[in-house]
Amino acid sequence: MTIPLMISTFAGGFIFPFLIRLLWGKMVENWGPIGGWMAAGFIVGTTWTLTHGVSLIFQSGGAWVDQAFGAGVGLLAASVVAGDRFSKAVPNIIFAIIGGILGGFILSTFL
């Protein structure tokens, strides 16, 4: 991977959790439940278009990393930096791993 692709991938991975942390709560706070739906459409849709349509994130080889992984890692890092305890996130991380394994197993049965 070249240096420009590294920078582009880092920026693409950074944008999604940054926008979630910056905008999602405010949209829900200002517009209620419809704000959450709007945030999902605008934030996820715009970021998906940038990372996949414009190809900000470069992936090679057999491993495929989902956009949600970048959001999870970015939001976890932002929470720890903001002063939250990492130990509070451990149950969610464990269940996310279990859910990913279960989802991958179920998907593999259909292929």
C-alpha positions as CSV (number, residue, x, y, z in Angstrom):
1,M,0.0,0.0,0.0
2,T,1.4,3.4,-0.9
3,I,1.5,6.4,1.3
4,P,-1.4,8.3,-0.4
5,L,-3.6,5.2,-0.1
6,M,-2.6,4.9,3.6
7,I,-3.6,8.6,4.2
8,S,-6.8,8.2,2.2
9,T,-7.8,5.0,4.2
10,F,-7.0,6.7,7.5
11,A,-9.1,9.7,6.5
12,G,-12.0,7.5,5.3
13,G,-11.9,5.5,8.5
14,F,-11.8,8.7,10.6
15,I,-14.7,10.5,9.0
16,F,-17.5,8.1,10.0
17,P,-17.0,8.0,13.8
18,F,-16.1,11.7,13.7
19,L,-19.4,12.6,12.1
20,I,-21.4,10.2,14.4
21,R,-19.8,11.8,17.5
22,L,-20.2,15.3,16.2
23,L,-23.7,15.3,14.7
24,W,-25.9,12.2,15.6
25,G,-26.6,13.3,19.2
26,K,-27.4,16.8,18.2
27,M,-29.8,15.7,15.5
28,V,-31.7,13.5,17.9
29,E,-31.6,16.2,20.6
30,N,-33.1,18.8,18.2
31,W,-35.5,16.7,16.2
32,G,-36.3,13.7,18.4
33,P,-36.6,10.2,16.9
34,I,-36.9,11.5,13.3
35,G,-33.5,13.2,13.9
36,G,-32.0,9.7,14.5
37,W,-33.4,8.5,11.2
38,M,-32.2,11.6,9.4
39,A,-28.7,11.1,11.0
40,A,-28.7,7.5,9.9
41,G,-29.5,8.5,6.3
42,F,-27.2,11.6,6.1
43,I,-24.2,10.4,8.1
44,V,-24.1,6.8,7.1
45,G,-25.2,7.5,3.5
46,T,-22.7,10.3,2.9
47,T,-19.8,8.4,4.5
48,W,-20.7,5.2,2.6
49,T,-20.6,7.2,-0.6
50,L,-17.2,8.7,0.3
51,T,-15.6,5.4,1.4
52,H,-17.1,3.1,-1.3
53,G,-18.2,5.4,-4.2
54,V,-15.1,7.8,-4.1
55,S,-13.0,4.9,-2.7
56,L,-11.4,6.7,0.2
57,I,-10.8,3.4,1.9
58,F,-8.5,1.0,0.1
59,Q,-8.8,-2.7,0.8
60,S,-6.7,-5.4,-0.7
61,G,-6.3,-9.1,-0.2
62,G,-8.8,-11.6,1.2
63,A,-9.8,-9.7,4.4
64,W,-12.7,-7.3,4.2
65,V,-13.3,-4.7,6.9
66,D,-16.7,-3.2,7.3
67,Q,-17.4,0.5,7.9
68,A,-18.9,-0.4,11.3
69,F,-15.5,-1.6,12.5
70,G,-14.1,1.9,11.9
71,A,-17.0,3.5,13.7
72,G,-16.7,1.1,16.6
73,V,-13.0,1.6,17.1
74,G,-13.2,5.4,16.5
75,L,-16.1,5.9,19.0
76,L,-14.4,3.7,21.6
77,A,-11.1,5.6,21.3
78,A,-13.0,9.0,21.5
79,S,-14.9,7.8,24.6
80,V,-11.7,6.7,26.3
81,V,-10.0,9.9,25.4
82,A,-13.0,11.9,26.8
83,G,-12.6,10.1,30.2
84,D,-14.9,7.1,30.0
85,R,-13.7,3.8,31.4
86,F,-12.7,1.1,28.9
87,S,-14.1,-1.6,31.2
88,K,-17.6,-0.2,30.6
89,A,-17.2,-1.1,26.9
90,V,-16.0,-4.7,27.4
91,P,-19.4,-6.3,27.5
92,N,-20.5,-4.6,24.3
93,I,-17.2,-5.6,22.6
94,I,-17.7,-9.2,23.6
95,F,-21.3,-9.3,22.3
96,A,-20.3,-7.5,19.1
97,I,-17.7,-10.2,18.5
98,I,-20.2,-13.0,19.3
99,G,-22.8,-11.3,17.0
100,G,-20.2,-11.0,14.2
101,I,-19.2,-14.7,14.5
102,L,-22.9,-15.7,14.5
103,G,-23.7,-13.5,11.6
104,G,-20.8,-14.8,9.6
105,F,-21.7,-18.4,10.4
106,I,-25.4,-17.8,9.3
107,L,-24.2,-16.1,6.1
108,S,-21.8,-18.9,5.3
109,T,-24.7,-21.4,5.4
110,F,-26.4,-19.6,2.6
111,L,-23.4,-19.4,0.3
